[in-house]
Amino acid sequence: MPGGNLGPSVVLAVAHGVSQIHVDRETGTVLAGAGAVADAVDAAVRRTLGRRLPFLPASAAWCTAGGLVANNSAGAGTFGHGATHLWVEALAGVDRTGESFRLARDGTGEGPLARSLRELAARSTFAHLTADRGVDGLLPGWPRVRKNSSGYALDRFLPSTPDRDPNLMEILVGSEGTLAVVTEVRFRTAPIPDARGVLLLRVRDPGELVSLVMELEEAGAVACEMLGRRFLEISGLNWEGPAAPLARDAYALLLVEVEGSREEVATRLDRAQEVGRRHAGEGLRARSAQEADQLWKLRKAASPIIARQASRGLVSTQFIEDSVVPVPMLGRYLEGLDRILREARFDAVVFGHAGDGNIHVNPLVDVESPDWRPRVQRTLEEVANLVAELGGTLAGEHGDGRLRAPFLRRIWGDRLEGAFREVKEVLDPEGILNPGVVIPLPGQDPLDGLAPRPRSHP
Ligand SMILES: Cc1cc2nc3c(=O)[nH]c(=O)nc-3n(C[C@H](O)[C@H](O)[C@H](O)COP(=O)(O)OP(=O)(O)OC[C@H]3O[C@@H](n4cnc5c(N)ncnc54)[C@H](O)[C@@H]3O)c2cc1C
């Protein structure tokens, strides 16, 4: 993502040389080299085990196993199946000195990095954080979000109680290459459900969206994806095609997926439809696998549709594209966002993982206008303030990168930001791994390197 992966540094390419894929029939896991492409790993698992990786991102056709781990990536299926971190069984890699390490979910760890991680958890900063966990198990000041790829995962790394061991592997998942380089990942796999069902629901306003996603989780939805009003208008979905009657005058559409046996799918779809009926209507239900694919195509068209706007001189620019807030705050987030974008005179396409409170916002920047940069800067500042106020983070799945690192203290507060800095100081004291990513360098400008330009969609 912009300003995220490439800085003025040495580039370490893992796409070639470490892209092996070995499926293990006995354990039902798959060992992937860091450079293996996510879709290829999934295809091997499907072919060999008749199972799948249910958490993959929309970028699975080109992103790598190492990138999945580095960003704690997530996808539409994360609503029902969680993000990457839940699916990593073991990791191997090299630390900043080139020494190898191996870490596993069962708590075992080899190499100097494993020793450093144990020492890290025992330091007073982290021992106090562990001791101060609330009755709900949350670290003090930790956001109540369903998914997150900002900061370091101290919530998962630190033990649940002071007498337990830390979960060494967890701190690396989502650390964006700032603590170590991953060379190999062992993923767990999930069964392929017998059937799935898809339903499209109309949403009349942000408040209704919150009620819907909360009720749909109870109804057994595994995906709950929002297509915002501008998305519907720009794509023409509000005047053409099967979704048009629902999309006309809607605030948004909600794409809901359920899965299970045929009977379970029918029951869950009935329940989801009933939820819709209690709000803005029963919606459009796919009657076959083909119709379900057609409805998903509407959502998957998001990135290409947005990219095409460049032909109108408007460049989709990702700088507030990945905020996540606690689901009950989602309505307030969308309303605040609307106001900020209006005041900054940005048209924007809004869509994403509403069920998880993670919304993708793509302002269409008129790059010929002389004041686009200060308007982008103000928008970023105001969205950061809004997200901090609502108890969210700026990255649900895309990471902090260099763009969001300067907002770390504002989002996480002094204590947690201090703890993140200490993690970096212990594991990469010379700061050679992705400098300026996650932990900002002194005076780091978030927009340094942001250069909106028409991009080709891979
Ligand atoms: C159109 C589009 C759609 C997207 N959709 C989604 C989505 O649905 N969900 C989602 O979560 N993300 C999405 N993304 C973001 C991104 O593609 C994913 O997070 C992806 O998993 C990143 O993997 P990558 O291999 O592309 O990593 P890169 O972009 O190459 O790297 C990302 C970061 O990880 C670090 N890194 C990469 N490999 C390693 C390694 N082996 N060891 C240590 N650090 C490493 C890099 O240094 C960098 O900081 C999307 C991006 C685009 C452009």
The ligand as a MOL file (V3000), in Angstrom:
LIG
                    3D

  0  0  0     0  0            999 V3000
M  V30 BEGIN CTAB
M  V30 COUNTS 53 58 0 0 0
M  V30 BEGIN ATOM
M  V30 1 C -6.2520 -3.8100 -4.8410 0
M  V30 2 C -5.7910 -4.2570 -3.4830 0
M  V30 3 C -6.6590 -4.9950 -2.6780 0
M  V30 4 C -6.2630 -5.3860 -1.4030 0
M  V30 5 N -7.1370 -6.1010 -0.6380 0
M  V30 6 C -6.7660 -6.4730 0.6020 0
M  V30 7 C -7.6700 -7.2140 1.4340 0
M  V30 8 O -8.7920 -7.5660 1.0550 0
M  V30 9 N -7.2570 -7.5380 2.6880 0
M  V30 10 C -5.9990 -7.2170 3.1450 0
M  V30 11 O -5.6750 -7.5560 4.2750 0
M  V30 12 N -5.1410 -6.5320 2.3730 0
M  V30 13 C -5.4770 -6.1560 1.1330 0
M  V30 14 N -4.5980 -5.4620 0.3610 0
M  V30 15 C -3.2600 -5.1270 0.9320 0
M  V30 16 C -2.1540 -6.1740 0.6500 0
M  V30 17 O -2.2390 -6.6410 -0.6580 0
M  V30 18 C -2.2220 -7.3710 1.5690 0
M  V30 19 O -2.2030 -6.9790 2.9290 0
M  V30 20 C -1.1230 -8.4130 1.2930 0
M  V30 21 O -1.3150 -9.5230 2.1300 0
M  V30 22 C 0.2650 -7.9170 1.4490 0
M  V30 23 O 1.1150 -8.9250 0.9390 0
M  V30 24 P 2.2080 -8.6120 -0.1770 0
M  V30 25 O 2.9080 -9.8920 -0.4650 0
M  V30 26 O 1.5990 -7.8770 -1.3030 0
M  V30 27 O 3.1780 -7.6680 0.6900 0
M  V30 28 P 3.9420 -6.3120 0.3130 0
M  V30 29 O 2.9810 -5.2630 -0.0890 0
M  V30 30 O 5.0680 -6.6780 -0.5960 0
M  V30 31 O 4.5200 -5.9910 1.7430 0
M  V30 32 C 3.6770 -5.5300 2.7770 0
M  V30 33 C 4.5190 -5.3320 4.0420 0
M  V30 34 O 4.9490 -6.5970 4.5320 0
M  V30 35 C 6.3600 -6.6690 4.5900 0
M  V30 36 N 6.7390 -8.0180 4.1600 0
M  V30 37 C 6.4160 -8.6260 2.9810 0
M  V30 38 N 6.9460 -9.8650 2.9430 0
M  V30 39 C 7.6150 -10.0410 4.1160 0
M  V30 40 C 8.3900 -11.1150 4.6560 0
M  V30 41 N 8.5980 -12.2480 3.9910 0
M  V30 42 N 8.9260 -10.9540 5.8950 0
M  V30 43 C 8.7610 -9.7990 6.5750 0
M  V30 44 N 8.0540 -8.7460 6.0990 0
M  V30 45 C 7.4930 -8.8680 4.8900 0
M  V30 46 C 6.8610 -5.5870 3.6490 0
M  V30 47 O 8.1400 -5.1380 4.0130 0
M  V30 48 C 5.7970 -4.5260 3.8210 0
M  V30 49 O 6.0550 -3.7450 4.9570 0
M  V30 50 C -4.9650 -5.0510 -0.9200 0
M  V30 51 C -4.0990 -4.3410 -1.7430 0
M  V30 52 C -4.4920 -3.9380 -3.0030 0
M  V30 53 C -3.5300 -3.1640 -3.8460 0
M  V30 END ATOM
M  V30 BEGIN BOND
M  V30 1 1 1 2
M  V30 2 1 2 3
M  V30 3 2 2 52
M  V30 4 2 3 4
M  V30 5 1 4 5
M  V30 6 1 4 50
M  V30 7 2 5 6
M  V30 8 1 6 7
M  V30 9 1 6 13
M  V30 10 2 7 8
M  V30 11 1 7 9
M  V30 12 1 9 10
M  V30 13 2 10 11
M  V30 14 1 10 12
M  V30 15 2 12 13
M  V30 16 1 13 14
M  V30 17 1 14 15
M  V30 18 1 14 50
M  V30 19 1 15 16
M  V30 20 1 16 17
M  V30 21 1 16 18
M  V30 22 1 18 19
M  V30 23 1 18 20
M  V30 24 1 20 21
M  V30 25 1 20 22
M  V30 26 1 22 23
M  V30 27 1 23 24
M  V30 28 2 24 25
M  V30 29 1 24 26
M  V30 30 1 24 27
M  V30 31 1 27 28
M  V30 32 2 28 29
M  V30 33 1 28 30
M  V30 34 1 28 31
M  V30 35 1 31 32
M  V30 36 1 32 33
M  V30 37 1 33 34
M  V30 38 1 33 48
M  V30 39 1 34 35
M  V30 40 1 35 36
M  V30 41 1 35 46
M  V30 42 1 36 37
M  V30 43 1 36 45
M  V30 44 2 37 38
M  V30 45 1 38 39
M  V30 46 1 39 40
M  V30 47 2 39 45
M  V30 48 1 40 41
M  V30 49 2 40 42
M  V30 50 1 42 43
M  V30 51 2 43 44
M  V30 52 1 44 45
M  V30 53 1 46 47
M  V30 54 1 46 48
M  V30 55 1 48 49
M  V30 56 2 50 51
M  V30 57 1 51 52
M  V30 58 1 52 53
M  V30 END BOND
M  V30 END CTAB
M  END
